[in-house]
């Protein structure tokens, strides 16, 4: 019962939040009509739709989020037409498209009075577009939905929250209706107010379409009601105490993890030794090597920028096979060279195949990979290797890994990791000369990469790649250690040694990922490097999560990365690598702290450069 009260009261408080602004025009556009037949059905439709959509999004996964996106687009079109017909009543008579006639019908007053059905339909559209600022109370509800799964209790809590918002809007709507009725008594005022409402509706559509309701307005709302909500949550729904002593299973897992890390470091040393062996004094591109044929590529789960390629279709071509994944910082730093070689030598017979083999689950999503390929400016063929079939056929073990194939279909050279670009380009040129004996472009390829693609400052990197999921985590410093797959209230210690990190707040740490469950939470890391990156994802509902970064307790200023501003503010909008720190002064041990200002964020790994 207390949770229902909290949910309802949290909804009431949304009237004070800037995030309510984009939908106010949709509500007040019908303030001149009787409340029982217009305002009440509209608010009922809004509350019911929000409760249903939020429930599905919290427990239904990606399909529910994508379905909601289609609904939002349809609602934006509907309200866009609605706003235009408020501005230009004659528009509906000149246009014949069905949705325009529907918008005109919604905007006109008939002699029979307003239609309850039309008002409820507008309410459904409003519910699809409403994105309330996620304060502590809504965060508590959505977290419970994600953990507990679908239930009548979850739906009831979300409905109570939406009913609270509808209550405060109803009071405002009743007051607005009286103001509108008074204005109607003035000659010409009714048409003037109608046009203002039309402009306001179109402004609301633009705000939602551009994401201002989830971006700028969410940031403005941070200090509005969160403190009051948090006090209510702490008083009426206190956190349960967690055990502070790690169990035997966790300690055994930690020992196994440390052994695995030692093996990984040994493997890295071995990889470097192999790279040195693969750097010949002179390149003999005419020498055949029948022992290393190009493996089959048929295991790809999808192809981007090209139909499926096979060793047969590639015969006679010089091929570079590049294993990568879009959240890997080492892969991102090699991309400028890979793209430059493709642009430079594609007309000379070079084919590049990017094999995208995912490290994290979100990298298996085709839409995520296609967006990354587009955003990164990759125009050569990319094979999605979600099942690791191509990875296994090459016996590959590293990101990035490049395999150079001659025109007869045999692997002649390979390189793991970053660097050695001059040697790699020399192999490309000599294999092309041996294949077609045509003049080639100038040898030197000059690269001026920026952002995450810029080369690392290797001399000052003294922090290793660090995973947050318990399967590969190391140097975790919060008291009690990581509680595997279970919610835990963590606390960051007052001091950290170099490369130690900690969680603060209520988190659930899984094998590859940690998810924030409390309304706010932090990750703290003592690092030594020029650049700091963190792989992050938004809440499962698709809602962006805002955060703020500090270095040694201060705003980053000029040392901010490309994904935050000088004050340290940024937003997690999609699953990817975020560059948070790029220092310009002397490199020394620094305390990095990132505070997430809403629940649901997913954290994967740190990388440095």
N, C-alpha and C positions, 0 to 999 in steps of 0.2 A: 504493500500500500504506500509506503514511504517513497519507493522508487517511482510509482505512478505520479505521486505529488511532485517529485523532483522533475520528472519528464514534462509534466504539464507546466510547471513554473518556468522551466528552461525555455519552453516554447513561447510563453508569454513575454519573456525578456527579449525575444528576437526583434520586437518592434523597436528596441533601442539600438539595434545593430545596423551598420551601414549595408550589410549584405541583403537587407530586406528592400533596399531602395529600387533595384531593377524591376521587382514585381509589383510595386505600389501602383504604377500606372495601369497595370492590367486589372487591379482590383478597383481602383477609383474611377476607371473609365465608365462604370455603370452606377456611379453613386447617385445619379439623378432618378433611378428607378426604385420601385418598392423593395425594401430589404428582404422581405420573406420570399419573394419570387425571383430576386436577382442576386443580391449580395449573399444571402444565406446559402443557396445552392452552389454558388461559385466557391465560397469558402469550404463547404463540405466536400466538393470535388477536389479542391486543392489538398485538403488534409488527407483524404482517403488515398489519393494518388501518391502523395509523398510517402505515406506509411508503407504502401505496397512496394513502390520502387526501391525505397531504402532497405526494406527487408530483403528483397531479392538481391540487391547489390551486395549486401553484407554477407550473404550466405551462398549466393548463386554463382560466384566467380565471374570470369570474363564475359560469358555469353549474356549475362544480365546487364552488365555495363554497356556492351555493344548495343543491345536492344534498347536501352534507355537513350543512347545517343541518337538513334533513329527517331525515337519519340520526341526528343528535344528539337530535332530539326523540323519535324512536322509542326510542333507547337510554335516554333519561331516563324515559320511561314504563315500559320494561321493568325498570329498576333501582328505580323507585319501587314497583312491584308486588312486586319481589323483597324490598325492605326491609320492606314491610308484612307479607308472609307470614312473614318472620323474626320480626317482633314478635308477630303474631297467627296462629298456625298454623291456627286454625279458620276464618280469613277465606276461604281458598280454597274451603272446602266450602259457604259461604253465598252466594258470588257466582258467577255463571255466565258472565261475559264471557270470551271465548277468551283474551285476553292475561292475565287474572287467573289462569286455569287454568295458562297457561304459566309465569307467575311462581311459582305454587305448586309446579309440577313442578320448576322450577329450584332451589327452596329445600329440597326434601325429600330425605332419604336413603332410597333403596330397599334392599331386601335384596341386590340385585345389585351394589350399590356405585354410585359416582358415574358419570355418563355423560360420556364424552369429548366427544361432540357438544354437550351442553348447556354444558360448560365452555368449549369453543371459541366457542360462541355468546355467552356472557358476555364472553369476551375480545374479540370483535368489537365489542360494545357499549362496552367499556372503551376500546378504541382510537378509537372515534368521539368519546368524551367527553374523552380526554386532550388537554390543551393545555399542553405543557411551556413553561416560561419560556424565552424565546428568548435564550440566551447567545451568546457569540462563535462557538462551534463550530456550533451549529444555524444561526445566522445565515449562516455561511460556506456551509453545505450548501444552504440555501434560496436564497441569492443565486446560487450556481452553477447551480441548477435553473432559476431564472428567466432567467438569461442564456443558458445552454446548451441549454435546451429539454429535452424528454423523452428519456431515454436509460437504458440498463441501468445505467450507472455511477451516475447520480443515484439511481435506485431502490435500488441496492446500498448507497450511503452512508446513505440514510434508514433502510434496513433494519438496517444496522449500528448506527446510533444507537438505534433502537428495541430491538435485541437487547441493547445495553449496559444500557438501562433495565430490560429484562426480567431480565437477569442479577442486578442489584442487588436487584430486587424478589423474585427467586427465593430469594436468600440470606435475605432478611428473612422470606419466607413459610415457608421451612423452619424457621427459628428460631421463628416464631410458631406453627407447627404443633406443635412440641414443648411450647411453653407451654400451648397449648390442650389437648393430650393430658394434661398434668399436671393441669389444672383439671378435666377430665372425671372424674378419680378422686375428686374431692370431691363429696359428695352435694348435688344441686341446682345445682351450678355450671354444668353444661352449658346448662340453660335460661336461666340468668342471663346467660351469655356470649352466647348466641344473641340475646337481646333487646338487649344492648348493641350487637352487630353490626348489628342491624336499625336501631337509632337512628343508628348511624354511617353506614350506607348512605343513609338518608333525608337525613342532614346533607350527605353528598357530593352527592346529587342537587340539593339546594337550593343548594349552593355553585356547582355548574356552571350551573344554571338562572339564577341571579342574576348570573353573570359574575364571581364572586369569584376563580375560578381564573385569569382573565385580567386582573383588576383589582388588588385589594388584594394578593393573593398574589404577583403579578408584581412589584409594587413592593417587597415585602418581600424578594424574591429577588435584587435587583440587586447586593447586596454579597456574595452567598454564594459562588458559584463563578466569577463572571465574570473576576476577576483571574487565577485559575489557568488558565482556558480561554484567555484572551487571550495569556498567556505561551506556552502550548503552540502556539497558532496562529502567533504571531510567530516561534517557533523552527522549527517544522516546515513552515510554509506561508507564508513571507515574501511581502510584497507586491512585485510587479514595479515597477521604476522607470518612471516616466512621463516623456515629453518635457516640458520646461518652456518650450519656445519655440512660440508659436502658429504655425500654418501659414498659408500665403497665403490659403487659402480662408476661414479663420476671420476673418482681418483684413478681407478683402473683405466678408464677411458683417457684420462689426461696422460698417464704414463705411455699408453699406446700411441697417443697423438704425438708426444715428444719424440718417440722412436720414429714415427713416420716423418716428422720434420727433419730429423737427422738424415734419413734416407733421401729426402728431397734435396737437402743441401749437398749430399754426396752425389746425387744425380746431376745437380747443376754443375758441380766440378767436372764430372765426367763429360757432360755436354760441352763444356768449354774446351776440354781436351780434344774431343771429336772435331770441334770447329777448327782447332789449330791444325789437326791432321788433314782437314778438308781444304786447306789453303795451299795449293801447290805453288811451286816456284814459277812454273810456266803453265799456261793453259793449252792443252792439246785437244782441240775441239774435233779433230778428225778421227780420234781414236774411238772405235766402237766399244760398247760395253753391253754385251747381251745378257749379263747376269741381272740387270736391274731394269726390267721393262716397266713402262707406265702402268700402274695398277688400274683396275676397272673403276669407273666413276658412277656406275649404275646404282649405287647405294644412296645417292642423293634423294632427299625427301621432297625437294622442290628446286627449281632453278629461277634465278633472277637475272634479268638483262639478256637472256639467251634461252633457246631451247636446249634440251639435254645434250650434253657433249659426251663422246665416247673416245677411247683410244683410236678407233678406226677413223672417226671423223677428224681427229687431230693429227693423223699421220701426214708427214710432210711439213708440219708446222713445228716451230720452236715454242715450247710451252713452259710457262712458269706457274707452278701450283703453289698457292700461298694459303697455308692454314692460319685462320684468324678467328677472333670473336669480338664483337663490337664493344664490349665493356673492358677489354684488355688494354691497359695503357701501353704495354710494349707493342702490341699490334697497331694501335693508333699512331705510335711514333714511327712505324715503318711505312704506313700508308702513303705519305707524300712521295716516297721513292717508288713504291709500286705503281702509283697512279702516273707518275712522271715517266717511268719506263714504258708503260702502256701507251701513253700519248705519243711518245717519241718513236717507238719501234713497231707499233701495230701495223703500219703500212709496209713495214719491211718483213712481215711474216710472224711477228711475235703474238702469241695468244696467252693471256693471263687468265687463270681460273682461281678465283677466291673460294676456298672451301671454308664455309662458316660452320665451325663445330662448337656448339654451345658449352659454356662452363656452368652457367646458372640457368634455372628453369625458364626465366622470362626471355632468354635468348633463343628459345625454341619457337616462340610465337612469330609466325610469318609476317604479320603486320609490323611488329617491332623491328625485325631484320630489314624489311623493305624500307621502312622509314630511315633506319640507320644508313643503309646503302645510299639512299637519296641524299640525306643530310651530309654525308661524308663525301659526296661527289664521285662515287664509284660507278664507272660506266662499263667495266669489263664484266664477263659472266661470273656469277656467284652461285655456287652449289650449297644448298642448305643440307648439312650433314647431321641432322638431329639424332640419328640412331648410331652415330660414330662408325658407320660402315666404311666410309672412305678413309677415315682416320686409322681404322684397324688394317685396311688393305695396304696402307703405306707403312704400317708399324710405327706410326708417329706418336710422339709423346710430349710435344711442346707447342705452345703458342708464343710468338709466331714461328712458323717453320716454312722454309721455301725450298722447293724441289725444282731443279732445272732439267728439262727434258729436251733431247735433241730431235731432229726431224725424222729419225728412224724409230722414235718412240721409246727411247731408253733414258733413264735418269743418269745424268752425267755429274751432277754436283748438288749438294744441299747445304743449307745454312740454317742454324737454329738461333732464335733470339734477334736482338737488334744489332746494328753495326755491320761492318764489312761490306758496305755498299759499293765501293769501287771494285772490289773483287767480284761481287755479284754481277755488276753491270758488264764487267769484262767477259764473264761467261756468256751473258746474253749476246754480246756483240760477236764473240768468236763462234758461237753456235749458229747464229744467223749467217755469218760469212760462209761457214761450211755448208749451210743448207742452200743458199741461193746465190752466193758470190756476187751480190750487188752492193753498190756503195751504200754506206750507212750514214746517218746523221752524226754530227760531232760527238766525240766521246764523252766529254765531261757533262754531267747533269747537275746543275746547281739547284739546291733546294733551300728555300727560306720559309720553313714551317713555323707556325704560330700556335698559340693555345695549347691544347692537349697533344697536338702533333709535334710540338717543338722538341728537340733532342734534350735528354736529361743532363743535369749537371752531375755527372757520375762521380767526380772527385769528392763531392760533399754528401752523397747519399749514404747515410749510415743507418737507415731504417728499412726493414724488409717488408715485402708484401705481407699483409696481415689480414687473416680471415676472421670474420665475426661469428660465423656459424661454428658450433663446437667441434665438428669433425676435423677441422684443421686449425682451430684457434690456438694461439700461444701467447704467453706473457699477459694473461688476463689478470687484473689486479683488484677487482671489486671483492670485498670480503665474502667468503663462502663459495667462491668459484661460480662456474656456469651451471645452472640447473637445466638439464637436458629436456627439451620439448615441453617444459612446464612453465607457467607464469611465475615470475619471481620479482620481488621488490629489491632492486640493486641500489648500492650507494657507492659513489666514487670516493676513493681515499683522498686524504689531504695532500699527499705527495706521491709522485710517480717517478720511477727510474726510467732511463732512456728505453724507448720501445715498449714500455708498459702501457696498457690501455684499460679503460673501465667503462661500465655502463652506470647510468644513474636514472632512477625511475623504474616503472614496472614494465618488464620486457619478457617476451617468450623467445628463447634462443633455440633454434632448430639446427639441423646438421649443416646447412649452408647459409642460414639467414636468421637475423634477429628482428622481431616485430615489436614496435612500441605499443603497449596496451594502455598506459596511463595518459591523461590529457596532455602532459608535457614530459619530456625526457631528454637525457643527454648522453653523448659519447665523448670521452676525454682521452687524449693520446699525447704522450711526450715523444716527440719525433725530432729527427735531425736530417733535414733535406731541404732543398730549395722549393720543391713542389709537393703538395699533398692532394691526393685524389681519393674520393670515396664513391663506391658503387652503391646507388640508392634506388629505391622504387617507391611510388606513392602508395596510398592505402588501397586495399583490395577493392573498395568501392569506386576507385578511379579518382577520388578527390585529391587535389594537390595538397601537399603538406609544406607549410612555411617553416623556415628555420633561421637561426642567427648564429654566426661563427665569431669566436674571439680567439686571439692569440695572446697568451700570457695575461688573460683577463681584460684585454683591450680590443677595440675595433681594429680590423686588419689594415685599414687605410690603403696605402699604395701596394701592400702585399696581398691584396685580395686576388682570388682566382677569377677565371672568366665566368664562373657561374654564380658569383655573389657580387654585391656592390661594396663600396669602400666602408660602409657601416656594418658589413657582415651579413646582410639579409639576402636570402635566396629562397627558391621554391622548388620542391621535388614534384615534377609534373609527369615524368615518365621514367621507365626503368633504363638506367644508363650510368656511365661514369661521370661524376661531377668534379670539375677542377675547383678546389676551394681555396688553396693557398699557392701563390707564386711570389716568393720573397725576392727582394732586390738588393738587400744589404748583406752584411756578414751572416753566414749560415752558422747557427749554433742550436743547441737544444732549446726547443720551444714547447709550450703547453698549448695544444690545440683543443678547443671545446666547441662542440656543435650542439645547440639546444633546439629540439624540434617543438614547435608550438601547437601541434595537434597530434592526435593518436593515429596509428595505422602505418606509419612510415616503415619501410623495410630496408635494412642495412646488410650489405654483403661483405665488402672487403675494402681495405686501404691499400693504395699503392703510392709510390714516391718517385720523385725524379729530380 
